Amino acid sequence: MTVLYQEWLHEWDLELKQEKRNILLLQDNFSGHVVLDDLQCIRVKNFKPNLTSLIQPNDQGIIHCFKAHYRAKFIEHAIDRYDTGVTASAIYEINQLEAMQLADEAWKEVDATTIRQCWKKSGILPDIVPTVLQPLVSISSLLATSDLLNPVVDTEMEVTVALDGLQRRGVLQVSNRMSLKDLLNAVAELSMMDETSDEEIYRAVMEAQHGNSMTNDDSIEDGPVNPPPTRREALEAALVIMKYVEDMDDPLA
C-alpha cells in the first residue's frame, strides 16, 4: 500500500511540475500514507486523529450504507439457504464469488440520493442559489424532498427486517441478536488495517495457496470424498439457475 501511494504521489508531483503548479494535499493519517521527502510541488498535511469521519463524505454515511446493504443481502442469502433445507449451522457459508456478487449489488444500491445527502452532511457542498424562476421551483422541490430522506436509517431498516426474518424462523435467538452498531462496525474490521502489514497479507495468501494445492493433491490421490448431489439438491440448483437467467438483461450475452 505504501509503495503504490508513493508511486502515485511521485507521478502527480511530476505532472504538477510540468504545469508549474503548487498544491496543498490534505489526507488522513493512515499508516500507509508515508510522504516522500523529494516532493517539489506538493505539500502534504495530515489530519489529526479521529477527524476523518467529520470531513470526508464517504465516512458521513456512504460506507455505512454500503455495509448495511451488504449485511442485509448476506442475511437474506442465509435465509434463502435455510428455506431450501440447509442446516442452520451452514446457512452462513459463502464463497468468494458469491460475496463479491453481493458486494456489487450492495454498491449499486448506494444511489445518488445517498451520496448527495452524505456530501451535504459533510458541509462541503455549497448552497444552491437558483437564478431563474423555473429552476427555482424544481431545485427547491428537490431539496425539500431530499431533506426528508435519511438513507442511513433506510438501509439500517433493511438489516433489521432481514434479522427479523432469521428470528421468525427460529435461527436467531433474541439473546444472540447483535445490535446494528456492532453488526455494521465490527471491532475486527476497525482494527484490521492497523494490525495487518503488507508482508503479513502476502504471507497469508501464499500459505493459503500452498494449503489448497496440498488439499487438491490429496484429493486426487484419495479419490472423491464428497457424495454426489441428491435429487433435491439438483432440483434446487436448477431453480437457482433459472432465476438467474430470468433476471439477466440479455441471457444470450
Backbone torsions as a table, in degrees:
resi	resn	phi	psi	omega
1	MET	NA	-44.2	-179.6
2	THR	-63.5	-41.9	-179.5
3	VAL	-62.7	-46.0	179.1
4	LEU	-61.7	-42.1	179.6
5	TYR	-62.0	-44.5	-177.5
6	GLN	-69.1	-36.5	177.0
7	GLU	-63.9	-44.5	178.5
8	TRP	-62.3	-43.0	-177.9
9	LEU	-66.0	-39.6	179.5
10	HIS	-65.0	-44.2	179.0
11	GLU	-63.9	-39.7	178.9
12	TRP	-65.8	-38.9	179.5
13	ASP	-61.9	-40.1	178.3
14	LEU	-65.4	-40.8	178.0
15	GLU	-62.5	-43.0	179.7
16	LEU	-66.2	-33.8	178.3
17	LYS	-65.1	-40.8	177.8
18	GLN	-66.0	-33.4	180.0
19	GLU	-85.4	-3.9	-179.1
20	LYS	58.2	48.5	-180.0
21	ARG	-121.8	149.1	174.0
22	ASN	-125.9	136.6	-176.7
23	ILE	-134.3	162.3	171.9
24	LEU	-110.1	121.6	-179.4
25	LEU	-103.3	117.3	176.7
26	LEU	-97.5	130.5	-176.6
27	GLN	-146.2	161.9	177.4
28	ASP	-77.7	172.0	-174.2
29	ASN	-95.4	40.2	175.4
30	PHE	-61.7	140.7	-173.9
31	SER	-62.3	-25.1	-180.0
32	GLY	-78.6	-9.4	-179.3
33	HIS	-86.0	71.3	178.5
34	VAL	-93.9	114.8	-172.7
35	VAL	-79.4	140.1	176.3
36	LEU	-72.2	151.0	-178.4
37	ASP	-85.6	-18.2	-172.7
38	ASP	-101.6	20.1	177.6
39	LEU	-67.7	136.2	-177.2
40	GLN	-107.8	-31.0	-173.7
41	CYS	-117.1	-1.3	-178.5
42	ILE	-120.6	123.6	171.9
43	ARG	-105.3	125.3	-174.2
44	VAL	-106.4	133.7	177.1
45	LYS	-130.2	125.0	179.6
46	ASN	-86.9	143.6	172.7
47	PHE	-71.4	158.8	175.4
48	LYS	-72.6	156.3	179.9
49	PRO	-57.4	148.3	176.0
50	ASN	66.1	19.4	180.0
51	LEU	-102.3	-15.3	-173.8
52	THR	-55.9	-46.9	-175.1
53	SER	-66.0	-14.4	-178.1
54	LEU	-91.3	-18.2	-171.4
55	ILE	-123.9	-18.2	-177.8
56	GLN	-100.5	123.7	-178.3
57	PRO	-56.5	-37.0	-179.8
58	ASN	-57.4	-37.1	-177.6
59	ASP	-85.8	-2.0	176.1
60	GLN	-82.2	-3.4	178.0
61	GLY	150.0	-15.9	-178.1
62	ILE	-63.7	-49.7	178.7
63	ILE	-64.7	-40.5	-179.7
64	HIS	-61.1	-43.3	-179.8
65	CYS	-66.0	-40.6	178.1
66	PHE	-60.8	-45.7	-179.7
67	LYS	-64.4	-37.0	179.3
68	ALA	-66.9	-43.9	177.0
69	HIS	-58.9	-43.2	-177.8
70	TYR	-65.6	-45.2	-179.3
71	ARG	-60.6	-41.9	179.7
72	ALA	-62.4	-44.0	-179.8
73	LYS	-67.7	-36.4	178.3
74	PHE	-64.1	-42.3	178.9
75	ILE	-66.8	-41.0	177.3
76	GLU	-62.8	-36.4	176.3
77	HIS	-62.2	-41.8	178.3
78	ALA	-65.2	-39.9	178.5
79	ILE	-62.6	-42.9	178.9
80	ASP	-60.5	-40.3	178.9
81	ARG	-65.4	-40.4	179.5
82	TYR	-64.7	-40.7	-178.7
83	ASP	-67.6	-20.7	178.5
84	THR	-93.3	6.0	174.7
85	GLY	104.4	1.1	177.3
86	VAL	-69.2	139.0	-179.1
87	THR	-64.1	152.7	-176.0
88	ALA	-59.7	-31.2	-178.1
89	SER	-73.4	-15.2	-175.2
90	ALA	-114.6	-0.3	-173.8
91	ILE	-70.2	-19.8	-178.2
92	TYR	-90.0	-0.2	179.1
93	GLU	-69.3	136.1	-178.0
94	ILE	-152.7	139.1	179.0
95	ASN	-91.6	174.3	-173.8
96	GLN	-64.6	-40.1	-179.8
97	LEU	-63.2	-44.6	179.1
98	GLU	-62.4	-40.6	178.7
99	ALA	-63.8	-40.2	179.1
100	MET	-66.5	-37.2	178.4
101	GLN	-66.8	-40.0	176.6
102	LEU	-64.5	-40.3	179.5
103	ALA	-64.5	-38.8	177.8
104	ASP	-63.1	-44.4	178.5
105	GLU	-64.9	-39.1	-179.1
106	ALA	-65.2	-41.5	-179.0
107	TRP	-67.3	-35.5	179.2
108	LYS	-65.5	-21.4	179.3
109	GLU	-87.6	-5.3	172.0
110	VAL	-81.6	87.8	-169.8
111	ASP	-85.3	-176.6	-177.1
112	ALA	-62.9	-34.2	179.3
113	THR	-63.5	-43.3	178.5
114	THR	-61.2	-48.4	-178.0
115	ILE	-64.2	-42.0	-179.8
116	ARG	-62.2	-43.8	-179.3
117	GLN	-64.0	-40.0	-178.3
118	CYS	-70.3	-37.9	176.3
119	TRP	-67.5	-37.3	178.3
120	LYS	-64.2	-41.0	179.4
121	LYS	-62.8	-32.7	-178.0
122	SER	-71.1	-17.8	-179.9
123	GLY	82.1	8.0	-178.0
124	ILE	-79.8	-39.4	-177.7
125	LEU	-73.5	134.9	176.5
126	PRO	-74.7	160.8	175.1
127	ASP	-68.6	140.0	179.8
128	ILE	-87.0	124.0	179.7
129	VAL	-117.4	98.8	-179.2
130	PRO	-64.1	150.4	-178.3
131	THR	-111.1	-13.8	178.8
132	VAL	-126.0	160.9	-171.1
133	LEU	-66.1	-47.1	-175.3
134	GLN	-62.3	-48.7	175.3
135	PRO	-60.3	-30.2	-179.4
136	LEU	-59.2	-42.3	-178.5
137	VAL	-68.0	-48.6	-175.2
138	SER	-68.0	-43.8	-178.8
139	ILE	-68.1	-40.3	179.1
140	SER	-62.1	-41.8	178.9
141	SER	-63.7	-40.2	-179.4
142	LEU	-63.7	-46.1	-179.5
143	LEU	-65.8	-39.0	179.4
144	ALA	-62.8	-40.2	179.9
145	THR	-69.3	-43.4	-176.7
146	SER	-66.8	-28.4	179.0
147	ASP	-66.3	-26.6	-178.5
148	LEU	-82.3	-13.1	-177.2
149	LEU	-92.3	144.0	175.2
150	ASN	-134.9	92.4	-174.8
151	PRO	-60.9	-31.1	179.9
152	VAL	-64.2	-46.0	179.4
153	VAL	-64.1	-41.0	-179.0
154	ASP	-62.6	-44.7	-178.8
155	THR	-70.3	-34.7	176.5
156	GLU	-65.2	-33.9	177.6
157	MET	-63.9	-34.9	176.6
158	GLU	-59.9	-42.8	179.6
159	VAL	-65.7	-41.6	179.3
160	THR	-60.5	-44.5	179.2
161	VAL	-62.8	-41.5	179.4
162	ALA	-64.7	-42.1	177.7
163	LEU	-63.8	-38.3	176.8
164	ASP	-60.3	-37.3	178.2
165	GLY	-62.5	-41.7	175.7
166	LEU	-63.1	-41.2	-176.7
167	GLN	-67.9	-38.8	178.8
168	ARG	-63.2	-31.6	-179.5
169	ARG	-83.5	-2.5	178.9
170	GLY	80.3	4.9	179.4
171	VAL	-76.1	-35.6	-178.7
172	LEU	-112.3	126.1	177.9
173	GLN	-91.5	149.4	-178.6
174	VAL	-57.6	-39.5	-177.5
175	SER	-67.5	-22.7	-178.4
176	ASN	-100.2	-0.5	-176.3
177	ARG	-76.0	123.4	179.7
178	MET	-78.0	153.2	174.1
179	SER	-73.2	158.2	178.8
180	LEU	-60.7	-36.4	-179.8
181	LYS	-61.6	-46.3	-179.6
182	ASP	-71.3	-34.6	-177.7
183	LEU	-70.4	-38.7	-176.5
184	LEU	-91.8	-11.2	-179.9
185	ASN	-135.1	62.7	-178.2
186	ALA	-61.9	140.8	-179.0
187	VAL	-59.2	-38.1	-179.0
188	ALA	-62.5	-35.8	-179.9
189	GLU	-70.9	-36.7	-177.4
190	LEU	-69.7	-30.2	-175.7
191	SER	-99.7	-7.3	-172.8
192	MET	-62.5	-46.8	-175.6
193	MET	-65.8	-33.4	-178.3
194	ASP	-77.9	-29.5	-172.5
195	GLU	-95.3	-18.8	-174.8
196	THR	-107.2	122.8	179.3
197	SER	-92.0	167.5	177.8
198	ASP	-60.3	-39.3	-179.4
199	GLU	-64.6	-39.5	179.3
200	GLU	-67.2	-38.9	177.3
201	ILE	-63.2	-45.0	179.6
202	TYR	-60.8	-45.4	-178.6
203	ARG	-62.8	-40.3	-179.6
204	ALA	-65.1	-40.9	179.8
205	VAL	-65.1	-44.4	-179.5
206	MET	-64.5	-39.7	178.8
207	GLU	-66.0	-37.9	178.8
208	ALA	-65.8	-42.0	178.3
209	GLN	-63.9	-40.6	178.8
210	HIS	-65.0	-40.1	179.1
211	GLY	-65.5	-38.4	178.9
212	ASN	-66.5	-38.9	179.8
213	SER	-66.8	-37.3	177.4
214	MET	-65.2	-40.7	179.5
215	THR	-64.3	-41.1	179.6
216	ASN	-65.7	-39.8	178.4
217	ASP	-63.6	-42.2	-179.6
218	ASP	-64.2	-39.8	-177.2
219	SER	-68.0	-32.4	178.5
220	ILE	-67.6	-40.5	-178.3
221	GLU	-72.0	-40.2	-174.1
222	ASP	-86.1	-12.3	-177.7
223	GLY	87.7	175.8	-178.3
224	PRO	-63.1	138.1	-178.9
225	VAL	-101.7	-44.9	-176.4
226	ASN	-80.6	140.1	177.6
227	PRO	-70.9	158.1	178.9
228	PRO	-65.9	156.7	-179.6
229	PRO	-61.7	148.5	176.9
230	THR	-79.7	171.4	178.6
231	ARG	-61.3	-40.0	180.0
232	ARG	-64.2	-42.7	180.0
233	GLU	-64.5	-39.1	178.5
234	ALA	-64.5	-41.1	179.2
235	LEU	-65.6	-41.5	179.4
236	GLU	-64.0	-39.6	177.9
237	ALA	-64.0	-39.4	178.7
238	ALA	-63.9	-39.2	178.1
239	LEU	-64.2	-38.5	178.3
240	VAL	-63.6	-44.2	179.8
241	ILE	-64.0	-40.6	178.7
242	MET	-62.1	-42.0	179.5
243	LYS	-66.0	-38.4	179.5
244	TYR	-63.3	-44.7	-179.8
245	VAL	-65.3	-39.0	179.8
246	GLU	-62.9	-33.2	-177.2
247	ASP	-85.2	-6.8	-179.9
248	MET	-76.7	142.9	177.2
249	ASP	-68.9	-38.9	-179.2
250	ASP	-138.0	92.6	-176.1
251	PRO	-59.2	-23.7	-178.0
252	LEU	-90.0	-2.4	-177.4
253	ALA	-73.1	NA	NA
